[in-house]
Amino acid sequence: MDDQTKIDERNCAPENASRGFARGVGDFTHDVLTLAELQAQLLAADMLECRQRVVLPALLLLCGLAVSLACFPVGLTALALYLVKAYKMSNAAGFLIAFIVGAVLGGLLSFWGGLRVRKSLAVLQRSQHELIRNLRWIRKVVDHSRTS
């Protein structure tokens, strides 16, 4: 009889351990799914805030590019013709100088607009940092579970 009690206790122990393991896996899965849901909500909030912040700088950038594209050929041609007439240089030299001025100005405007857009998109870093923290937590829990 005494032996039967010990055998029954041993037979129940794995069952309780497997229940505990299943409960632990279930709790962990629930935590991971909750984190994923919260991460998605944070990303949605960040995207909304980002959209609100990026609209004006993006419109400014697009308008600037459109005006530059429309005005540059005329303005650069006028500059080139002025250089040719005022400084008695060849047509090629005048147009080359006008091209360089236009390229530098266009590059500076594009660079400035790009910086403004990048600054507006920085709000998404919050979601990225939170995702990294969540992944580190999951890795820590999995490593801890594996060692114990």
C-alpha positions in Angstrom: 0.0 0.0 0.0 2.8 2.3 0.9 4.4 1.6 -2.4 1.2 2.4 -4.3 1.0 5.8 -2.7 4.5 6.6 -3.8 3.8 5.4 -7.3 0.6 7.4 -7.4 2.5 10.5 -6.2 5.1 10.0 -8.9 2.4 9.5 -11.6 0.7 12.7 -10.5 3.8 14.8 -10.4 4.5 14.8 -14.1 0.8 15.6 -14.7 1.0 18.6 -12.4 4.3 19.6 -13.9 2.9 19.4 -17.4 -0.1 21.5 -16.3 2.2 24.0 -14.7 4.3 24.1 -17.9 1.2 24.5 -20.1 -0.1 27.2 -17.8 3.3 29.0 -18.0 3.4 28.7 -21.8 -0.2 29.9 -21.9 0.6 32.9 -19.7 3.7 33.7 -21.7 1.7 33.5 -25.0 -1.0 35.7 -23.5 1.7 38.3 -22.5 3.3 38.2 -25.9 0.0 38.7 -27.6 -0.9 41.5 -25.3 2.5 43.1 -26.1 1.9 42.7 -29.8 -1.5 44.3 -29.5 -0.1 47.2 -27.5 2.7 47.6 -30.0 0.2 47.8 -32.8 -1.8 50.4 -31.0 1.4 52.4 -30.3 2.4 52.2 -34.0 -1.1 53.3 -35.0 -1.0 56.3 -32.7 2.5 57.2 -33.9 1.5 56.9 -37.5 -1.5 59.3 -36.9 0.8 61.8 -35.1 3.4 61.4 -37.8 0.8 62.0 -40.5 -0.3 65.2 -38.7 3.3 66.4 -38.4 4.5 65.5 -41.9 1.7 67.0 -44.0 2.9 70.6 -43.9 6.6 70.0 -44.4 5.8 67.5 -47.2 3.5 70.1 -48.9 6.2 72.7 -48.5 8.8 70.3 -50.0 6.5 69.4 -53.0 5.6 73.0 -53.6 9.2 74.1 -53.5 10.2 71.3 -55.9 7.3 72.2 -58.3 8.2 75.9 -58.3 11.9 75.2 -58.7 11.1 72.9 -61.6 8.9 75.5 -63.2 11.1 78.5 -62.7 14.6 77.2 -62.9 14.8 76.7 -66.7 13.7 80.3 -67.3 15.8 81.8 -64.5 18.9 79.8 -65.4 18.6 80.7 -69.1 18.2 84.4 -68.1 21.2 84.2 -65.9 23.3 82.5 -68.6 22.3 85.1 -71.2 23.1 87.9 -68.7 26.6 86.4 -67.9 27.3 86.1 -71.7 26.3 89.7 -72.4 27.7 91.4 -69.2 31.0 89.6 -69.0 31.5 88.9 -72.7 32.0 85.1 -72.1 31.1 82.3 -74.4 27.6 80.8 -74.3 28.9 77.6 -73.0 30.6 79.2 -70.0 27.5 81.4 -69.2 25.2 78.4 -69.3 27.6 76.2 -67.3 27.8 78.8 -64.5 24.0 79.1 -64.5 23.7 75.3 -64.3 26.1 75.2 -61.3 24.1 77.9 -59.5 20.8 76.1 -60.1 22.2 72.7 -59.0 23.6 74.1 -55.8 20.4 76.0 -55.0 18.2 72.9 -55.8 20.5 70.7 -53.7 20.3 73.0 -50.7 16.5 73.3 -50.9 16.1 69.6 -51.2 18.5 69.0 -48.3 16.6 71.4 -46.1 13.2 69.9 -47.1 14.5 66.4 -46.5 15.7 67.3 -43.0 12.3 68.8 -42.2 10.6 65.6 -43.3 13.0 63.4 -41.4 12.4 65.4 -38.3 8.7 64.9 -38.7 9.2 61.2 -39.0 11.2 61.0 -35.8 8.0 60.4 -33.9 8.1 56.8 -35.2 11.3 56.1 -33.1 9.0 55.7 -30.0 7.4 52.6 -31.6 10.8 51.3 -32.7 12.3 51.7 -29.2 9.3 50.0 -27.6 9.4 47.1 -30.0 13.1 46.6 -29.2 12.3 46.6 -25.5 9.5 44.1 -26.0 11.7 41.8 -28.0 14.4 41.9 -25.4 11.9 41.1 -22.7 10.6 38.1 -24.7 14.2 36.9 -25.3 15.0 37.3 -21.6 11.9 35.3 -20.6 12.6 32.5 -23.1 16.2 32.3 -22.0 15.2 32.2 -18.4 12.6 29.5 -19.0 15.1 27.4 -20.9 17.7 27.6 -18.1 15.3 26.8 -15.3 
